């Protein structure tokens, strides 16, 4: 590392401390959703392989969760694999699934996070399904940030699964379809989502400069604030995170009012 890079790093750290010092923890979002985008473009820009980009993105996760813990965030949803990602070439998808499985194991072994899977389990290999189940069971009593790992996740699929779950529950109780139709409301559908007992995301962060949700938590983000960051996910820094929190705190949330 040359002198210019050292000075730049020092200035960034000093600036991050300044931003953090002015951060009002009472204005910190309770639930943050993260669309961790840009692993492949980061790898290409740095002359590395696609898998190196995915590994670098995976390594960023625990660091990010540490920042969330320092700022009193309670729930984090990490979008690790979408339903659309299954269309990727097998020589990329198979190693990527292995990296994601390692992420789940690492989070569970850390001891600071309570892991919860959001997504459609049937889309995943049986080994990953077991890993997710074991991670949830082993961290169920952890008194730390609830970390939703969105794997095999799609927003439209989640809503379809919620409606299916609601219909099956009604069938088990013997509820006539007409009675069910009369009782369906927003809260009922919400209870059947993957995050049914959780607060909706207050803030959604997407890295890499893309300004779209791509189907991320379509139901839950109806009133969320969004922060789009130009930085690729593997290069996401604490100062970028703090800027997102500062931007969020400066907004006036009206919830349609």
N, C-alpha and C positions, 0 to 999 in steps of 0.2 A: 504494500500500500504506500503510495507516494504522499508527499507532504500536503498536496492539495486535497486529496481524498481524506486525509486525517483531519484537516481543518474543516472540511465540509461536514464530516461526521460529528465533530465537536459542536459545530454551530447548530446542527439538527437536534442534537441531544439537549443543548441549552434552550432551544426554542420549544422543544417538547416539554421541558420542565416548566417553562413559562406558561404554556397553554394549560398544563395540568394544574398549576398553582391557581389559575383563575377559574377552574372547572367547579361548578356548583353540583355537588353530588346529589342534591335534591332534584336536579333536572336530568339525571342520567336515565336513559331508557331501561325499563324493567326487562324487556325481552328484545334481543337483537337477532335479526335474521341475516345471514351472510351468503351471498352468491359469490363463491370463490372462483372468479373467472380469470383466465389469462395464463394458466400454467404452460400450455403449448406455445403460445406466442413469446412468453418469457424465455423458454428454452431455445426457441429459434433465434431470438435476438441475441442470446448469449452464446450461440454456437453449440448448444448442448442437444441431447436427444430428448424426444418427447417424454420418455419415462423419467429422465432426470428432472424435467419440469414438474411432473406429477409428484415425484418424491420431495422436491423442494417445497411444493405447495402443501404436502402432508406435514412436513417439518414445521411449517409456519403455524399450524393449528394450536399446538400447546402454548406457544408464545402468545398468540392472540387471546386464548382463554385466560392466560395469566393477566393480561391487561384488563380483561373484563372483570376478573376477580378483584383487582385493585380498585376498580371504579364502581363496585357494588351492583353490577349487572346480575340478574338472577336467573335468566333463561337465555340460552343461545341456540339458534338453529343453524346448523352447518349443512349446506347443500353439497353433498359429496358426489352423488351420481343421480342423474335424471333418468326417467324412462326413455328419453330420446337417445341417451348415451349408449344404449344397447345396440344401436345401429352402427357403432364404430367398428373398424376392422378388428378381427379377432386377435391379431398380433399386438394391438394396443389395448383392447378391452380386458383380456385375460390378466396381463400384468397389472393393469389399473385396479382390477378387483382385488388382487393380492395386496396392493398398497393400501387400499381402503380398509381391508380386513385388518391389516397391521395397525392402522390408525385406531380402529375400534378397540383392539387389544391394548394398545398403549394408553388410551384414555381410561379404560377400565382399571388398568394396573396402577395408574397414577395415584389414585386414592382421593383426589380432590373433586372429581366430577361425578354426577349421577347421569348415566347414559340411557338414552331412550331412542329407539328406532322409530322413524317416521317414513313410511313408504309401503310398498306392496311386497311382502316377504316372498310370495310365490314366484316373483321374477328373479330371485337371487339363487345362486348355487346353494346346495344344502349345507356345505361347510360354513358359508357366511351366515346362513340362518342360525346355525348353532352358535357361532361366535357372537352374534347380536343378542341372542337369548341369554347366553352366559354373561355377557357384559351388563345387561339390564339386571339380571338377578344378583350379580356380585356387587353392584353399586347401588342397589335399591335403598339402602339405609345411609348413604353418604350425604352429609349435610354440606353440600356445596352447590355450585352452579348446575342446573339441569341442562344437559347438553343433548339436544335433539340431533341425531345423525340422520340426515335425509338421504337415504340410499335406495335406489330404485323408486325415486319419488317423482311424481308429476301432479300438478295442481288439479287438473281435470280428473285424473284418476282418483285422487283423494276424495273429491266430491262424489264421484260415482260410487266409490267404496262406502262413503258415509250414507248415501241413500240406500245402498244394498243392505248395510248393517241395520239401518232403521227399519226396513221392510222385514228383514228376518226376525228382528226383535218383536215386531208387531205380530208376525205369524206365530211365533212361539207362545205369545200371550193369548192368541186367538182373537186378536183385535180385527174387526171387519175393516175392509179397505176404505169404506166410506167414512168410518169413524177416524181412521188414521189420517185421511185427507183433511178432515176438519181440524185435527189437532196439530198438524205440521206447522211449525213456525221456525224462525231463524235460530232460536235457542236449541230447539230439538235437533236440527241438522248439525249445529255446532258441536253438540255433545258427542256426535258420532264421528267427528273428524279424528285424524291421528293425534291431534293435540287437544282433544276435547276438554280436558280439565286444566288447561293452561291459559295464561293471558295471551292475547294476540300480540304479534310483534309491534313494538312502538317505532322501531327503526329498522330499515332494511339497507344494508350496505352491499353494493356491487362494485367489484374491482374491474380493471382493464378498460374502462372508458365506455363500455356498452351501457346504453340507457334504456333497458327493457327488463321486464321481470321473467320472461321466458317460461311462465307458468308456475312461478314460485309462490306457494301459499296463497293462491288466488282468493280464497274465502277470507283468510285471516288478515290479509293486508289491506282490506278495504279502507281502513283509516290510518294506515301506517305512513310514516315519513320515509322518504327515500334519499339516499346519499350515494351518488355515483362518483367513483374515484378513478382517475386515469391510470393509476399504478397497477401493474400486474400483481396477482395475488402473492406469488413467492417473494416479491419485493415490497409488500405492504409493511409499513413501519408503524411504530407506536405513535409517531407524530401524525400519521395519516388517520389512525384510529381516534386520536384526541381531537383532530380537526372535525371528524364526523360527529363526535359527541358535542363539540362546541356549536357546530352548525345546527344540530338537533335542538339544543337548549335555547337557541336564539329564535326558533320558530314558535308561532302561536298556533296551537292545535285547536281547530274549531269543531272537528267531528261533524261537519256538515251544517253547523250553526252559523 
